[in-house]
Amino acid sequence: MAQEKKSHSEFIPQFQRAFFHPRYWGSWLGIAAFAGLALTPPGFRDPLLGRIGRIAGRLAKSARRRAQINLLYCFADKSEAEREAIIDQMFATAPQAMCLMAELAMRGPQRVLPRVDWHNKEIIDAMHEGGENVIFLVPHGWGVDIPAMLMAAGGQKMSAMFHNQSNPVLDYVWNTVRRRFGGQLHARNDGIKPFISSVRKGYWGYYLPDQDHGAEHSEFVAFFDTYKATLPAIGRLMKVCRARVVPLFPVYNGDTHRLDIYIRPPMDDLLDADDNTIARRMNEEVEIFVRPHPEQYTWILKLIKTRKPGEIQPYKRKDLYR
């Protein structure tokens, strides 16, 4: 992976001469094609990207199998055909939302904001006016970075944690785009302290609650129609950062070419809650956002990898989608 510039508080992606190596030419070609599409009208590119995404979703066997297993566990009441339709639409939505992110980075917020609808934005406007510390609880959606970029472009300092991509060229480009309008990035393998420090200094934090971090520090709580090992870290973060936790979720509509950003009331009820209650409330907020828009969620992640003793990990079950 590419070397990166680090300080005590942030990750700054750095261009490397090694990126010119022929093994990365395919990556650069794909990036150039994607950037070119981002400069075309959304009415042209979204139908094209939707078709490409659906085809890619049929070819990406491992990713599709993870999505099939996740939906089988999480939406047991839906038919196989309904779940497959959600997966197809998810793969169509992914490149459409990511292309909007690329358009935002290249053309600026003025070109994108007319196609963005904020819902309950008065909640965070009041917090901005009051100078309050904020941590957004943001489920893994395909347009997850766009609200943070828009807020940064509007003058609000933003801070987020992330995982590095395995491809160093894609990692460099992706994180450069994320930082396009300012803000700080913190690599997860550097620990939580830099993120906490930035929020305490007035940066608004971005926290993605739905990754599986194993059983040791997690709580087994309900998640849709199954359960999930959920890390109740947001409860401790809101106390040590002296921040309010605000659920947020972006939804991109490839038919109308518009982005809806949904904001829910702050989770002030977590201040005195125990870990089990905190974990369940986190999953509850994910469910509230995702149930009406399941195609927006990154079902390709290993969301329910950790199981209770005696249970087989879903993704290792040989009887499912082989």
C-alpha positions as CSV (number, residue, x, y, z in Angstrom):
1,M,0.0,0.0,0.0
2,A,1.1,3.5,-0.7
3,Q,3.0,5.4,1.9
4,E,0.9,8.2,3.5
5,K,1.7,11.4,5.3
6,K,0.6,11.2,9.0
7,S,0.4,13.6,11.8
8,H,-0.8,12.9,15.3
9,S,-4.3,13.8,14.2
10,E,-4.9,12.9,10.6
11,F,-4.2,10.9,7.5
12,I,-3.2,12.7,4.3
13,P,-3.1,10.7,1.1
14,Q,0.2,11.2,-0.9
15,F,0.8,10.5,-4.6
16,Q,3.6,8.0,-5.2
17,R,5.8,7.5,-8.2
18,A,5.0,3.8,-8.0
19,F,1.5,4.6,-9.2
20,F,2.9,5.0,-12.7
21,H,3.8,1.3,-12.8
22,P,2.0,-0.6,-15.6
23,R,0.2,-2.8,-13.1
24,Y,-1.9,0.3,-12.1
25,W,-2.7,1.4,-15.7
26,G,-6.0,-0.5,-15.6
27,S,-6.9,1.3,-12.4
28,W,-6.1,4.7,-13.9
29,L,-8.1,3.9,-17.0
30,G,-11.1,3.0,-14.9
31,I,-10.8,6.1,-12.9
32,A,-10.5,8.3,-16.0
33,A,-13.7,6.6,-17.5
34,F,-15.6,7.1,-14.3
35,A,-14.5,10.8,-14.1
36,G,-15.6,11.3,-17.7
37,L,-19.0,9.9,-16.9
38,A,-19.3,12.1,-13.9
39,L,-19.1,15.2,-16.2
40,T,-22.0,14.0,-18.3
41,P,-25.6,14.9,-17.4
42,P,-27.1,12.5,-14.8
43,G,-30.1,11.8,-17.1
44,F,-27.6,10.2,-19.5
45,R,-25.2,8.5,-17.1
46,D,-27.6,7.1,-14.5
47,P,-29.4,4.7,-16.8
48,L,-26.1,3.6,-18.3
49,L,-24.5,3.1,-14.9
50,G,-27.5,1.3,-13.7
51,R,-27.2,-1.3,-16.5
52,I,-23.5,-1.6,-16.0
53,G,-24.0,-2.1,-12.2
54,R,-26.6,-4.8,-12.7
55,I,-24.3,-6.7,-15.1
56,A,-21.4,-6.3,-12.6
57,G,-23.6,-7.6,-9.8
58,R,-24.2,-10.8,-11.8
59,L,-20.5,-11.3,-12.4
60,A,-19.3,-10.5,-8.9
61,K,-20.2,-13.9,-7.5
62,S,-18.6,-13.5,-4.0
63,A,-20.1,-10.1,-3.4
64,R,-23.5,-11.2,-4.6
65,R,-23.4,-14.3,-2.4
66,R,-22.7,-12.1,0.7
67,A,-25.6,-9.9,-0.2
68,Q,-27.9,-12.9,-0.7
69,I,-26.9,-14.4,2.7
70,N,-27.4,-11.1,4.4
71,L,-30.8,-10.5,3.0
72,L,-31.9,-14.1,3.6
73,Y,-31.1,-13.6,7.3
74,C,-32.3,-10.0,7.6
75,F,-35.5,-10.2,5.4
76,A,-36.7,-13.7,6.0
77,D,-40.3,-12.8,5.1
78,K,-39.4,-11.7,1.6
79,S,-39.4,-14.1,-1.3
80,E,-36.3,-15.1,-3.2
81,A,-37.4,-13.0,-6.1
82,E,-37.9,-9.9,-3.9
83,R,-34.4,-10.3,-2.4
84,E,-32.8,-10.7,-5.8
85,A,-34.5,-7.6,-7.0
86,I,-33.1,-5.6,-4.1
87,I,-29.6,-6.9,-4.9
88,D,-29.9,-6.0,-8.6
89,Q,-31.1,-2.5,-7.6
90,M,-28.3,-2.2,-5.0
91,F,-25.7,-2.9,-7.7
92,A,-27.4,-0.4,-10.0
93,T,-27.4,2.3,-7.2
94,A,-23.8,1.9,-6.2
95,P,-22.1,3.4,-9.3
96,Q,-24.8,6.0,-9.7
97,A,-24.2,7.3,-6.1
98,M,-20.4,7.1,-6.5
99,C,-20.6,9.0,-9.7
100,L,-22.5,11.8,-8.0
101,M,-19.6,11.9,-5.5
102,A,-17.1,12.3,-8.3
103,E,-19.2,15.0,-9.9
104,L,-19.3,16.9,-6.6
105,A,-15.5,16.6,-6.3
106,M,-14.8,17.8,-9.8
107,R,-17.6,20.4,-10.4
108,G,-18.2,21.7,-6.9
109,P,-21.3,21.9,-4.7
110,Q,-23.0,24.6,-6.8
111,R,-23.7,22.0,-9.5
112,V,-24.9,19.3,-7.2
113,L,-26.9,21.2,-4.5
114,P,-29.9,21.9,-6.7
115,R,-30.4,18.1,-6.8
116,V,-30.0,17.5,-3.1
117,D,-33.0,17.5,-0.6
118,W,-32.2,17.7,3.1
119,H,-34.8,16.4,5.5
120,N,-34.9,17.8,9.0
121,K,-31.8,19.9,8.4
122,E,-33.0,22.3,11.0
123,I,-31.8,19.8,13.6
124,I,-28.2,20.2,12.7
125,D,-28.5,23.9,11.8
126,A,-29.5,24.6,15.4
127,M,-26.5,22.6,16.6
128,H,-24.2,24.5,14.3
129,E,-25.6,27.8,15.6
130,G,-25.1,26.6,19.2
131,G,-21.6,25.4,18.6
132,E,-22.4,21.9,19.7
133,N,-20.2,18.9,19.1
134,V,-21.8,16.3,16.8
135,I,-21.2,12.7,15.8
136,F,-23.3,11.5,12.9
137,L,-24.4,7.8,13.1
138,V,-24.3,6.9,9.4
139,P,-25.2,3.4,8.1
140,H,-23.1,2.1,5.3
141,G,-24.9,3.5,2.2
142,W,-23.4,3.9,-1.3
143,G,-23.6,7.7,-1.0
144,V,-22.2,7.8,2.5
145,D,-19.4,10.3,1.9
146,I,-21.5,12.9,0.0
147,P,-23.3,14.6,3.0
148,A,-20.0,15.0,4.8
149,M,-18.4,16.6,1.7
150,L,-21.3,19.0,1.3
151,M,-21.1,20.0,4.9
152,A,-17.4,20.5,4.6
153,A,-17.9,22.6,1.5
154,G,-20.4,24.7,3.5
155,G,-17.7,25.5,6.1
156,Q,-18.4,22.9,8.7
157,K,-15.2,21.1,9.8
158,M,-15.7,17.3,9.4
159,S,-13.8,14.2,10.7
160,A,-14.2,10.6,9.8
161,M,-12.5,7.2,10.3
162,F,-11.9,4.9,7.3
163,H,-10.4,1.6,6.2
164,N,-7.7,1.7,3.5
165,Q,-8.5,0.1,0.1
166,S,-6.3,-2.8,-1.0
167,N,-5.5,-1.1,-4.3
168,P,-3.2,1.8,-3.4
169,V,-4.2,3.9,-6.5
170,L,-7.9,3.6,-5.7
171,D,-7.1,4.3,-2.0
172,Y,-5.2,7.5,-2.9
173,V,-7.9,8.8,-5.3
174,W,-10.9,7.9,-3.0
175,N,-9.4,9.5,0.0
176,T,-8.3,12.6,-2.0
177,V,-11.9,13.0,-3.1
178,R,-13.1,12.6,0.4
179,R,-10.8,15.5,1.5
180,R,-11.7,17.7,-1.5
181,F,-13.4,20.3,0.6
182,G,-11.4,20.0,3.8
183,G,-11.8,18.0,7.0
184,Q,-9.8,15.2,8.6
185,L,-9.5,11.5,7.9
186,H,-8.3,9.0,10.5
187,A,-7.2,5.5,9.6
188,R,-8.9,2.9,11.8
189,N,-5.6,1.1,12.4
190,D,-4.3,4.3,14.1
191,G,-6.9,3.8,16.8
192,I,-9.8,5.9,18.0
193,K,-7.9,8.7,19.8
194,P,-7.3,11.0,16.8
195,F,-11.0,10.9,16.0
196,I,-12.0,11.7,19.5
197,S,-9.5,14.6,19.6
198,S,-10.8,16.1,16.4
199,V,-14.5,16.0,17.6
200,R,-13.5,17.6,20.9
201,K,-11.9,20.4,18.8
202,G,-15.1,21.1,17.0
203,Y,-15.0,18.8,14.0
204,W,-18.3,17.1,13.4
205,G,-17.6,13.3,13.4
206,Y,-18.8,10.6,11.1
207,Y,-19.3,7.2,12.7
208,L,-20.4,4.1,10.7
209,P,-22.1,1.7,13.2
210,D,-22.7,-1.5,11.3
211,Q,-19.4,-3.3,10.9
212,D,-18.8,-6.5,12.7
213,H,-15.9,-6.1,15.1
214,G,-16.1,-9.5,16.7
215,A,-17.7,-10.8,19.9
216,E,-15.2,-9.6,22.6
217,H,-16.4,-6.0,23.1
218,S,-19.8,-6.4,21.2
219,E,-23.3,-7.0,22.3
220,F,-25.5,-9.6,20.5
221,V,-28.7,-7.6,19.7
222,A,-31.5,-7.7,17.2
223,F,-30.7,-6.6,13.6
224,F,-33.7,-6.8,11.2
225,D,-34.9,-10.4,11.4
226,T,-31.7,-11.8,12.8
227,Y,-29.1,-10.6,15.4
228,K,-25.7,-9.0,15.1
229,A,-22.5,-8.5,17.1
230,T,-22.8,-4.7,17.6
231,L,-20.1,-2.5,19.2
232,P,-21.8,-0.1,21.5
233,A,-18.9,2.4,21.2
234,I,-21.1,5.4,20.3
235,G,-22.3,5.6,23.9
236,R,-18.7,6.1,25.1
237,L,-17.8,8.3,22.2
238,M,-20.7,10.8,22.9
239,K,-19.5,11.1,26.6
240,V,-15.8,11.4,26.0
241,C,-16.3,13.8,23.0
242,R,-19.1,15.7,24.8
243,A,-21.1,15.3,21.6
244,R,-24.7,14.7,20.5
245,V,-25.3,11.7,18.2
246,V,-27.4,12.4,15.2
247,P,-28.5,9.6,12.8
248,L,-28.1,10.5,9.1
249,F,-28.6,8.5,5.9
250,P,-28.2,9.5,2.2
251,V,-30.6,8.0,-0.5
252,Y,-29.8,8.4,-4.2
253,N,-32.6,8.0,-6.7
254,G,-31.3,7.0,-10.1
255,D,-34.7,7.7,-11.7
256,T,-35.0,11.3,-10.5
257,H,-31.2,11.9,-10.3
258,R,-31.7,13.4,-6.8
259,L,-30.1,12.8,-3.4
260,D,-32.2,12.8,-0.3
261,I,-30.3,13.2,3.0
262,Y,-32.4,12.1,6.0
263,I,-31.7,13.3,9.5
264,R,-33.3,12.0,12.6
265,P,-33.5,13.5,16.1
266,P,-30.4,13.2,18.3
267,M,-30.0,10.1,20.4
268,D,-29.9,11.8,23.7
269,D,-31.5,8.8,25.3
270,L,-28.2,6.9,25.1
271,L,-26.5,9.1,27.8
272,D,-27.6,6.8,30.7
273,A,-28.2,3.6,28.8
274,D,-26.4,0.3,29.3
275,D,-24.3,-1.3,26.5
276,N,-27.0,-3.7,25.4
277,T,-29.5,-0.8,25.0
278,I,-27.0,1.3,23.2
279,A,-26.2,-1.5,20.7
280,R,-29.9,-2.2,20.1
281,R,-30.7,1.5,19.6
282,M,-27.8,1.8,17.0
283,N,-29.3,-1.1,15.0
284,E,-32.7,0.3,15.4
285,E,-31.7,3.5,13.7
286,V,-30.1,1.5,10.9
287,E,-33.3,-0.4,10.4
288,I,-35.4,2.8,10.3
289,F,-33.3,4.2,7.5
290,V,-32.7,1.0,5.5
291,R,-36.1,-0.7,5.5
292,P,-37.7,1.8,3.1
293,H,-34.6,1.9,1.0
294,P,-32.8,-1.5,1.1
295,E,-31.1,-1.0,-2.2
296,Q,-29.1,1.9,-0.7
297,Y,-27.3,-0.3,1.8
298,T,-24.0,-2.1,1.3
299,W,-25.3,-5.6,1.7
300,I,-22.0,-7.0,0.3
301,L,-20.3,-6.5,3.7
302,K,-19.9,-9.4,6.1
303,L,-22.4,-7.8,8.5
304,I,-23.4,-10.8,10.5
305,K,-20.1,-12.8,10.5
306,T,-19.8,-13.2,14.3
307,R,-22.4,-15.7,15.7
308,K,-23.2,-17.1,19.1
309,P,-21.4,-20.2,20.2
310,G,-22.4,-23.3,18.3
311,E,-23.6,-21.5,15.2
312,I,-22.0,-21.7,11.8
313,Q,-20.8,-18.4,10.4
314,P,-23.4,-17.6,7.6
315,Y,-20.7,-17.0,4.9
316,K,-19.1,-20.4,5.6
317,R,-22.4,-22.3,5.2
318,K,-22.0,-24.6,2.2
319,D,-25.7,-25.0,1.8
320,L,-26.3,-21.4,0.9
321,Y,-26.0,-20.0,-2.6
322,R,-23.2,-22.2,-3.9
